Amino acid sequence: MSFAVTILGSSSAKPTADRHPSAQVVNVHEQHYLVDAGEGVQQQMIRAGINPLKLRAVFISHLHGDHVYGLFPLISTLGLYGRRTPLPVYAPAPLGEMLEAHMRYFDTDLPYEVEWHEVRTTEHALLLGNRTLEVWSVPLRHRIPTAGFLFREKKPPLNADKFKITKYGLTIAQIAAAKRGEDVLLDTGEVLPNDEVAYEPYAPRSYAYLSDTAYSAKAAELVRGADLLYHEATYAAAERKTARQRGHSTTEEAAKAALRAGAKRLIIGHYSSRYKDERVLVEEARTLFPETYPATERSTFTIEKQRPEKTNRNAPTKTER
């Protein structure tokens, strides 16, 4: 069951000779989701070996060109590839108007439907949910309405412990009950607590995408516990004033967000074109958050399965608001 993020673009507004504008593909159980679509995203997907026809949906954080200019040619090319299934696009208003104009002038005979879903950038809301995944919006602090995205795996089905099946001679019906989360009634009349015979095979994994944004403690709290966090670090720490004026973050602020979120790993990107070598930025962030890595283009970050911590599965859980 895969959970991985492939970096397609790591530049800010100005592309450079070896950096493209923002774009990533998140792969959850072989379901592929494009996050931001900077110019050149089609070529970057091909270079990374990602089939554009596999895209389940597109998520656009905001309507600055370096995050959206690549969407419109991608829509056209998917038609040439023969896509027939609808393509959901989640983005702030007024992307719907832009898509309508594009369809009217460039893709009048598109063989599939583009479904625009408005992202309300002031709300932490569920945008997409299926059997394996939830995607939530995360309000960010930028010069225009902007949202980040939290990709969170749903709890996997329970497994039955093979040793306990043999030990207690469990029937198919009893095994099925255990996998449903029920206690198991033995033929002797004894009741086995569910966690005696069933277990969660791995802890749900999560990935948070926070770009573009000034430092936001609220955003960091909303993605608390993320296994992998992408946070923009457009500027070095010395450029704090410039970052604040432009609605961006420094390396130190990205590291601070990772600490606040309790993230396991941090990726920094969206580098200003003034920095020819991102290693300087990475090392600066590592002074506060050692598990910091560069958003090297066409690199893939895999979130491995981890066994869940021992908890009482029957205890009530806090409801999302």
Salt bridges, closest charged atoms under 4 A:
ASP36 OD2 - HIS67 ND1 2.68
ASP66 OD2 - HIS67 NE2 3.37
ASP66 OD2 - HIS270 NE2 3.37
ASP107 OD2 - HIS102 NE2 2.65
GLU115 OE1 - HIS117 NE2 3.81
GLU134 OE1 - ARG152 NH2 3.36
GLU153 OE2 - HIS29 NE2 2.57
GLU153 OE2 - ARG205 NH2 2.81
GLU182 OE2 - ARG180 NE 2.89
GLU196 OE2 - LYS164 NZ 3.31
GLU200 OE2 - LYS155 NZ 3.85
ASP212 OD2 - HIS62 NE2 3.63
ASP212 OD1 - HIS67 NE2 2.95
ASP212 OD2 - HIS142 NE2 3.70
ASP212 OD2 - HIS270 NE2 3.04
GLU221 OE1 - ARG224 NE 3.25
GLU221 OE2 - ARG260 NE 2.86
ASP227 OD1 - LYS264 NZ 3.28
GLU232 OE2 - HIS248 ND1 2.59
GLU239 OE1 - ARG274 NH1 3.61
GLU252 OE1 - ARG240 NH2 3.18
ASP277 OD2 - ARG279 NH2 2.79
GLU278 OE1 - ARG19 NH2 3.22
GLU283 OE2 - ARG286 NH1 3.03
GLU297 OE1 - HIS20 ND1 2.78
GLU320 OE1 - HIS124 NE2 3.98
GLU320 OE2 - ARG152 NH2 3.11
